[in-house]
């Protein structure tokens, strides 16, 4: 996801502001800053853009997920419901808190199936975490109803979907907490970075403290600050935040380019018998970072995917066999391979994970291909790509 494709003078200007002061840390050194507080500036702009009361910048999207759950008191033994199609960071964040990841099936949205979620709830469930993979969302209204019914937290992993909306609200702002990634291959980038947003004052205050070793950030003498509770270091640097300021200001431009390119490709495929498209829930608008479509069966999808690259259509993904994003290749999770000892509760409650079967997920993922939508393509290149995709896919439908 291509924020890095369009770096320019605005990003360089923001970074130069930081270099001119020499203050790369987001806290302290007030007298040297010459008025530059890039992390604060980006937090304010992000909260406004995402229609949230608060934003907290962090060192990565993984850190955002970890801090979001920690800020709401999620910890040892708590269960967090996750989809089988996500990035490994989702369950890494859960395990980092001593909590238990509970994988459940996806549906034709390629995200959490609400029925599967409700069937997985136990007396230890604390969080439902929809992951808006490839730019589109789960049935958030159904998930919100489930969370309200069982008094659970709804934590949106919107790391791949910034700029999308649901029922008129920016993705990430619908749940109790929302998380974003700004790494090098996201829609907008800080190089490395992430953020959480929330309307809950307590969660925001906890996140602010927890992500900086428990510092309460009261006063202007960092050495005199109190530590109301334990924390860790998930800070972002001023350099990374500076890049993000310029990128966030360009988000709507990026989304418009993505929508244009997405639409050209989708229009070329819509008339092909046997091709169907990922379902976007009613009231939802994608961020158009991927075009996700289904072929009639797994064999057709495998063969079509294998043919697209040699035909000159790059950046198409068959997630069913992907090491990072789909449960079938997560042997390190299933076998609990860790450099150190995991606590006994995690080992006991995940001992049956190697035997888990997710036939509904396999049904959708086995048939699915995702095409990345790049910003840097010319209109001629997009039309050529669309035509070639259609020619290749017709052979397998």
C-alpha positions as CSV (number, residue, x, y, z in Angstrom):
1,X,0.0,0.0,0.0
2,X,1.7,2.8,-1.5
3,X,2.3,6.0,0.5
4,X,6.0,5.7,-0.3
5,X,5.3,6.0,-4.0
6,X,4.7,9.8,-3.8
7,X,7.3,11.3,-1.5
8,X,8.1,14.9,-2.3
9,X,9.0,18.4,-1.0
10,X,6.4,18.5,1.7
11,X,7.9,15.4,3.4
12,X,11.4,16.8,3.1
13,X,10.3,20.1,4.5
14,X,8.8,18.5,7.6
15,X,11.8,16.3,8.2
16,X,14.2,19.3,7.7
17,X,12.3,21.1,10.5
18,X,13.3,18.4,12.9
19,X,16.9,18.2,11.6
20,X,17.3,21.9,12.0
21,X,16.6,21.6,15.8
22,X,18.4,18.3,16.4
23,X,15.6,17.1,18.6
24,X,14.5,13.7,17.4
25,X,12.7,12.7,20.6
26,X,9.0,13.5,20.9
27,X,9.3,14.5,24.7
28,X,11.4,17.0,26.4
29,X,14.1,19.4,25.2
30,X,11.5,22.2,25.1
31,X,14.0,25.0,24.7
32,X,15.8,23.5,21.7
33,X,12.7,22.7,19.6
34,X,12.1,26.1,18.1
35,X,8.4,25.4,18.4
36,X,8.4,22.1,16.5
37,X,6.4,19.3,18.1
38,X,5.8,17.0,15.2
39,X,4.2,14.0,17.1
40,X,1.7,16.3,18.8
41,X,0.9,18.0,15.5
42,X,0.3,14.7,13.8
43,X,-1.8,13.4,16.7
44,X,-4.0,16.5,16.5
45,X,-4.4,16.2,12.7
46,X,-5.1,12.5,12.8
47,X,-7.8,12.9,15.5
48,X,-9.5,15.5,13.4
49,X,-9.3,13.5,10.2
50,X,-10.6,10.3,11.9
51,X,-13.4,12.2,13.8
52,X,-12.0,11.0,17.1
53,X,-11.5,12.8,20.4
54,X,-8.0,11.5,20.9
55,X,-5.1,10.0,18.9
56,X,-1.9,8.5,20.3
57,X,1.1,8.0,18.0
58,X,3.2,4.8,18.5
59,X,6.2,3.1,17.0
60,X,4.2,0.7,14.8
61,X,0.8,-0.7,14.0
62,X,1.8,-3.7,16.2
63,X,2.5,-1.3,19.1
64,X,-0.9,0.4,18.4
65,X,-2.7,-2.9,18.9
66,X,-0.7,-3.8,22.0
67,X,-1.2,-0.4,23.6
68,X,-4.9,-0.2,22.6
69,X,-5.7,-3.4,24.4
70,X,-3.4,-2.6,27.4
71,X,-5.0,0.8,27.8
72,X,-8.4,-0.9,28.3
73,X,-7.0,-3.4,30.9
74,X,-6.7,-6.5,28.7
75,X,-4.1,-8.8,30.1
76,X,-3.2,-12.3,31.2
77,X,-5.8,-15.0,30.4
78,X,-8.3,-12.7,28.6
79,X,-9.5,-14.0,25.2
80,X,-9.3,-11.9,22.1
81,X,-11.3,-13.0,19.0
82,X,-9.4,-12.6,15.7
83,X,-10.0,-13.6,12.1
84,X,-8.1,-16.3,10.4
85,X,-7.1,-13.8,7.7
86,X,-4.9,-11.0,9.2
87,X,-1.3,-10.1,9.6
88,X,0.7,-12.0,12.3
89,X,0.9,-8.7,14.3
90,X,-2.7,-9.2,15.4
91,X,-1.9,-12.3,17.5
92,X,1.6,-11.1,18.4
93,X,0.0,-8.1,20.2
94,X,-2.4,-10.4,22.0
95,X,0.3,-12.8,23.2
96,X,2.6,-9.9,24.2
97,X,0.0,-9.0,26.9
98,X,-0.4,-12.6,28.1
99,X,-3.8,-12.8,26.5
100,X,-5.2,-15.6,24.4
101,X,-5.8,-15.3,20.6
102,X,-9.0,-17.1,19.5
103,X,-9.2,-17.5,15.8
104,X,-12.6,-17.7,14.1
105,X,-13.8,-17.9,10.5
106,X,-14.2,-15.2,8.0
107,X,-17.0,-14.7,5.5
108,X,-17.3,-13.2,2.0
109,X,-16.2,-9.8,3.4
110,X,-12.8,-11.5,4.0
111,X,-13.1,-10.4,7.6
112,X,-14.8,-11.6,10.7
113,X,-18.0,-13.6,10.4
114,X,-20.3,-12.3,13.1
115,X,-22.0,-15.7,13.6
116,X,-18.6,-17.3,14.1
117,X,-17.7,-14.6,16.6
118,X,-20.7,-15.1,18.7
119,X,-20.2,-18.8,18.7
120,X,-16.7,-18.4,20.0
121,X,-17.5,-16.1,23.0
122,X,-16.8,-17.6,26.5
123,X,-16.7,-16.1,30.0
124,X,-13.1,-15.1,29.4
125,X,-13.7,-13.2,26.2
126,X,-12.8,-9.5,26.5
127,X,-12.2,-8.2,22.9
128,X,-13.5,-8.7,19.4
129,X,-10.9,-7.5,16.9
130,X,-12.1,-7.1,13.3
131,X,-9.2,-6.7,10.9
132,X,-10.1,-4.6,7.9
133,X,-7.8,-6.4,5.5
134,X,-7.0,-5.1,2.1
135,X,-8.9,-1.9,2.5
136,X,-12.4,-3.0,3.5
137,X,-14.4,-3.7,6.6
138,X,-16.3,-6.3,8.5
139,X,-20.0,-6.1,9.3
140,X,-19.3,-3.6,12.0
141,X,-22.9,-3.0,13.0
142,X,-23.4,-6.7,13.7
143,X,-20.1,-6.9,15.6
144,X,-21.0,-3.8,17.7
145,X,-24.3,-5.4,18.6
146,X,-22.6,-8.6,19.7
147,X,-20.0,-6.6,21.8
148,X,-22.8,-4.6,23.4
149,X,-24.8,-7.7,24.2
150,X,-21.8,-9.4,25.9
151,X,-20.1,-6.3,27.2
152,X,-17.0,-6.7,25.1
153,X,-14.5,-4.3,23.6
154,X,-14.6,-3.7,19.9
155,X,-11.0,-2.9,18.8
156,X,-10.7,-2.1,15.1
157,X,-7.5,-3.1,13.4
158,X,-7.6,-0.6,10.5
159,X,-3.9,-0.9,9.7
160,X,-4.7,-1.7,6.0
161,X,-7.8,0.4,5.6
162,X,-7.1,4.0,6.6
163,X,-9.5,6.3,4.7
164,X,-12.3,3.8,4.3
165,X,-15.6,4.5,6.0
166,X,-18.6,2.7,7.5
167,X,-22.0,4.4,7.9
168,X,-20.3,7.7,7.3
169,X,-17.6,7.2,10.0
170,X,-13.9,6.7,9.3
171,X,-12.8,3.1,9.8
172,X,-11.1,2.9,13.2
173,X,-13.6,5.3,14.8
174,X,-16.5,2.9,15.0
175,X,-15.2,0.7,17.8
176,X,-14.0,1.5,21.3
177,X,-10.5,1.8,19.9
178,X,-9.0,1.9,16.4
179,X,-5.5,1.2,15.3
180,X,-3.5,2.2,12.2
181,X,-0.1,1.3,10.8
182,X,2.2,3.8,9.1
183,X,5.0,1.5,8.0
184,X,6.7,1.8,4.7
185,X,4.1,-0.1,2.7
186,X,0.8,1.4,4.1
187,X,-1.5,3.9,2.3
188,X,0.3,6.7,4.2
189,X,3.6,6.1,5.8
190,X,5.9,7.5,8.5
191,X,8.6,5.0,7.5
192,X,7.8,3.2,10.7
193,X,4.9,4.1,13.0
194,X,1.4,3.6,14.1
195,X,-1.5,5.2,16.0
196,X,-4.6,4.4,18.0
197,X,-7.7,6.6,18.2
198,X,-10.5,6.6,20.8
199,X,-13.2,8.7,22.3
200,X,-12.6,7.3,25.7
201,X,-10.6,9.7,27.9
202,X,-9.4,6.9,30.3
203,X,-8.1,4.7,27.4
204,X,-6.3,7.7,25.9
205,X,-4.7,8.7,29.1
206,X,-3.6,5.1,29.8
207,X,-2.2,4.8,26.3
208,X,-0.3,8.0,26.7
209,X,1.4,6.8,29.9
210,X,1.8,3.1,29.0
211,X,3.6,3.8,25.7
212,X,6.3,5.9,27.5
213,X,7.4,3.7,30.4
214,X,4.4,4.8,32.5
215,X,5.3,8.5,32.5
216,X,2.3,10.7,33.5
217,X,3.6,13.6,31.4
218,X,2.6,16.1,34.1
219,X,4.6,19.3,34.1
220,X,7.6,20.2,32.0
221,X,10.4,18.4,33.9
222,X,10.6,14.9,32.5
223,X,12.8,13.7,35.3
224,X,10.2,14.7,37.9
225,X,7.2,12.9,36.3
226,X,5.4,10.3,38.2
227,X,4.7,6.7,37.1
228,X,1.2,5.7,38.1
229,X,1.6,2.2,36.6
230,X,4.0,0.0,34.7
231,X,4.6,0.8,31.1
232,X,6.9,0.1,28.1
233,X,8.5,2.0,25.3
234,X,6.4,2.3,22.2
235,X,7.3,5.9,21.4
236,X,7.5,7.3,17.8
237,X,10.3,9.6,16.9
238,X,9.9,13.2,15.7
239,X,11.5,12.2,12.4
240,X,8.9,9.6,11.7
241,X,6.1,11.8,12.8
242,X,7.3,14.6,10.5
243,X,7.0,12.4,7.5
244,X,3.5,11.4,8.6
245,X,2.3,15.0,8.8
246,X,3.0,15.5,5.1
247,X,1.5,12.1,4.2
248,X,-1.7,12.6,6.2
249,X,-2.3,15.9,4.4
250,X,-2.2,14.0,1.1
251,X,-4.5,11.1,2.2
252,X,-7.5,12.2,0.3
253,X,-5.4,12.7,-2.9
254,X,-4.1,9.2,-2.5
255,X,-7.5,7.7,-2.0
256,X,-8.9,9.5,-5.1
257,X,-6.1,8.0,-7.2
258,X,-6.6,4.6,-5.7
259,X,-10.4,4.7,-6.4
260,X,-9.8,5.7,-10.0
261,X,-7.4,2.9,-10.7
262,X,-9.5,0.4,-8.8
263,X,-12.6,1.3,-10.8
264,X,-10.8,0.9,-14.1
265,X,-9.7,-2.6,-13.1
266,X,-13.0,-3.7,-11.6
267,X,-15.0,-2.5,-14.6
268,X,-12.8,-4.7,-16.8
269,X,-13.6,-7.8,-14.7
270,X,-17.2,-7.3,-13.9
271,X,-18.6,-8.8,-17.1
272,X,-16.6,-12.0,-16.9
273,X,-18.8,-14.9,-16.0
274,X,-17.5,-16.7,-12.9
275,X,-15.8,-13.6,-11.4
276,X,-17.4,-12.2,-8.2
277,X,-16.1,-9.6,-5.8
278,X,-15.5,-9.4,-2.1
279,X,-18.7,-8.2,-0.3
280,X,-18.5,-4.7,1.2
281,X,-21.1,-4.4,4.0
282,X,-24.0,-2.0,3.3
283,X,-22.9,1.5,4.3
284,X,-19.2,0.8,3.8
285,X,-16.8,2.4,1.5
286,X,-13.4,0.8,0.8
287,X,-10.1,2.7,0.7
288,X,-9.5,1.0,-2.7
289,X,-6.0,-0.2,-1.8
290,X,-6.8,-3.7,-3.2
291,X,-9.2,-5.2,-5.7
292,X,-10.3,-8.4,-4.2
293,X,-12.2,-11.0,-6.3
294,X,-13.2,-14.6,-6.3
295,X,-12.8,-17.3,-9.0
296,X,-15.2,-20.2,-9.2
297,X,-13.0,-22.6,-7.3
298,X,-9.6,-23.1,-5.7
299,X,-8.0,-24.7,-8.7
300,X,-9.1,-21.9,-11.0
301,X,-7.7,-19.3,-8.5
302,X,-4.4,-21.1,-8.2
303,X,-4.0,-21.4,-12.0
304,X,-5.1,-17.9,-12.7
305,X,-2.8,-16.4,-10.1
306,X,0.1,-18.4,-11.5
307,X,-0.6,-17.0,-15.0
308,X,-1.0,-13.3,-14.0
309,X,2.6,-12.7,-13.2
310,X,4.1,-14.1,-16.4
311,X,1.5,-12.1,-18.3
312,X,2.9,-8.9,-16.8
313,X,0.4,-8.3,-14.1
314,X,2.5,-7.9,-11.0
315,X,1.4,-7.4,-7.3
316,X,-1.4,-10.0,-7.3
317,X,-1.6,-12.0,-4.1
318,X,-3.0,-15.5,-3.4
319,X,-3.4,-15.2,0.3
320,X,-4.4,-18.8,0.8
321,X,-0.7,-19.8,0.6
322,X,0.7,-16.7,2.2
323,X,3.1,-17.2,5.2
324,X,2.2,-13.9,7.0
325,X,-1.5,-13.4,6.5
326,X,-3.4,-16.7,6.6
327,X,-3.8,-19.3,9.3
328,X,-2.6,-22.2,7.2
329,X,1.0,-21.2,7.4
330,X,1.2,-20.0,11.0
331,X,3.1,-23.0,12.4
332,X,5.0,-20.8,14.8
333,X,1.7,-19.9,16.4
334,X,0.2,-23.3,16.3
335,X,3.3,-24.9,17.7
336,X,3.9,-22.0,20.1
337,X,7.5,-21.6,19.0
338,X,9.0,-18.9,21.3
339,X,12.6,-17.9,22.2
340,X,11.5,-18.0,25.9
341,X,9.0,-19.9,27.9
342,X,5.4,-18.9,27.4
343,X,3.2,-19.0,30.5
344,X,1.5,-22.2,31.2
345,X,-2.0,-20.8,30.7
346,X,-1.3,-19.8,27.1
347,X,0.2,-23.2,26.4
348,X,-2.7,-25.1,27.9
349,X,-5.4,-23.1,26.2
350,X,-3.8,-23.1,22.8
351,X,-2.7,-26.7,22.9
352,X,-5.5,-27.8,20.4
353,X,-4.8,-25.0,17.9
354,X,-2.8,-27.3,15.5
355,X,-6.0,-29.4,15.1
356,X,-8.3,-26.5,14.4
357,X,-10.1,-26.4,11.1
358,X,-11.6,-23.4,9.4
359,X,-13.5,-24.7,6.4
360,X,-15.5,-21.6,5.8
361,X,-12.4,-19.4,5.7
362,X,-10.7,-21.9,3.4
363,X,-13.7,-21.7,1.1
364,X,-13.3,-18.0,0.6
365,X,-9.6,-17.6,0.7
366,X,-9.0,-20.6,-1.6
367,X,-10.9,-18.8,-4.3
368,X,-9.7,-15.3,-3.7
369,X,-7.1,-13.2,-5.5
370,X,-6.1,-9.6,-4.5
371,X,-4.6,-7.1,-6.8
372,X,-2.7,-4.2,-5.2
373,X,-3.7,-0.7,-6.4
374,X,-0.7,1.5,-7.0
375,X,-0.6,5.2,-7.0
376,X,2.3,5.5,-9.5
377,X,0.6,3.9,-12.5
378,X,-0.2,6.1,-15.4
379,X,-3.8,5.9,-16.8
380,X,-2.4,4.1,-19.8
381,X,-0.7,1.5,-17.5
382,X,-3.9,0.9,-15.5
383,X,-5.9,0.3,-18.7
384,X,-3.3,-2.1,-20.0
385,X,-3.2,-3.9,-16.7
386,X,-7.0,-4.2,-16.6
387,X,-7.2,-5.5,-20.2
388,X,-4.5,-8.1,-19.5
389,X,-6.1,-9.2,-16.3
390,X,-9.4,-9.7,-18.0
391,X,-7.8,-11.7,-20.9
392,X,-6.0,-14.0,-18.4
393,X,-8.9,-14.5,-16.0
394,X,-11.3,-15.4,-18.8
395,X,-9.3,-18.5,-19.4
396,X,-10.0,-19.8,-15.9
397,X,-13.7,-19.0,-15.5
